[in-house]
Amino acid sequence: MYRFFGKDEHNERYNAKARSILFNLRDPDNPDLRRRVLDGSVQPERLTLMDAVEMASDQLKKEREIYSTIALQASTLGEADEQYASTDMFYCRKCQKRKCTYYQMQTRSADEPMTTFVTCLVCGNRWKA
């Protein structure tokens, strides 16, 4: 670790990396990392270059993968369909379709009308109406 981070005892990157390695090696839910280091399949030099994701237990890696898949699906499936009113009263100038969602928000003072934000469900174009 001295080669990668320097020999200064006040080096924050060095201290953070040392804490991360120590935490992951002592973690009772991560015996696999400890076993791999002891049997030599993970060299100490490699251990200093591994990030927290690589040092995580197999169970934690699976959980992270599930959460990232769920997040990806939620972002690409168009949550706007469920949250906002869908209508054909707005016309998208980009794709010339009328399948849109919209919501309204008060962006100016209270005595002025609400601003309508429109999103085209076909091409994803957004505008204020």
N, C-alpha and C positions, 0 to 999 in steps of 0.2 A: 504494500500500500504506500510505503514511503516513495517508491519510484513513480507512482502515478499521481500522488497528491502532494508530495514534498514533505520535508522533515519539520516544518513549523508546527509546534504543538498547539497553536491557536488557529490552525487552518480549519475553517468550518466545514468544508467539503470532506476533509479527512475524518473529522469527528462524526459527522452525519453518516458516512459510509461505515465506519466502525460500529456505530450503534445499530445500524440496519443489519449488518452481518451478525452481530451478537444476538440481536433480537430473534432473527430467523433461525439461527442455530440452536437457541435455547427454547424455541417455541415447541411445546409438547404436541401441538397439532401438526407439526411439520417434521416428523422423524425421518422422512425420505431425504431431505437435504443433508441432515447430519450424517446419515448412512452413506450418502454419495461422497461426502467429503472424507469420511473415515476410510472408505474402501478405495479411494483414489480416483474414482471416476470423474470427480470435479477437482481440478487442481487449485491450489490456493491462489495462483495468479488469476485464474478464471473467476474465482469467487469474488475477487476485488472488482472485477469488471461487470459482474451480474447486477441487474437492477432488481428492485423489489418484486416485480412481476415474475421474473425468472426464478427468484428464490422462494416464491410462494408454494404452499402445499398443493398437491393435486386437487384436493377438494376445493380450495379457494380459487384455483385456476378455473375449475368447472363452473363455480358460482359466478365468477367474473364474466365468463363466456356467455352464460345464460342471461345475465343482466345486460350485457352489451347487445345481445341478439334482440332482447325485448325492447331496448331503447332504440335500436336501429329500425325495428318494425314499427314502433310507435311514430318515429319521425318520418318514415316513408309511406305509411298507409294513409296519411292524411287525417290526422286527428281533427282537423278543422271541420270535416263533415259532421262530426258528432257535436262539436261545441257551438257552432254558429249556424245561423239560418241559411239554408240553401235556396237559391232562387234563379229564375231566368230573366229577371227584370233588368239585369246589368249586361252590357255587351262588351266583350273583350276585344279591344282593337288589335291585339297581337295575333290571335288565332281565329277571330271572327265567330266565336262560339258564345253561347249564353248560359253556360253552366258555371255558376259562381257561388261563392259563399261570401257573407259579409258580416261585419259587426260594427257597432257604433260606440264611439267614445267621446267624452267631453274633453276636448283639447284646448279650448279657449275659455273665455270667461262665461259665466253661467247665463248671461243674457243672450248669447249667440247660440245658433243651432249646433247639434252634435256633428262630429266628423264621421263619415261612413268610410270604412276601410273594406275594399273588395279584393278578393283573391279568385282568380280563374282556376277552376278545378282541372281543366284540360292542360293548360300550358304553365300554370303556376305564376302567371303575371299578377302583380299587385299594384293597386292604385287607390287613391282617395277620390271618393265621389262627392 
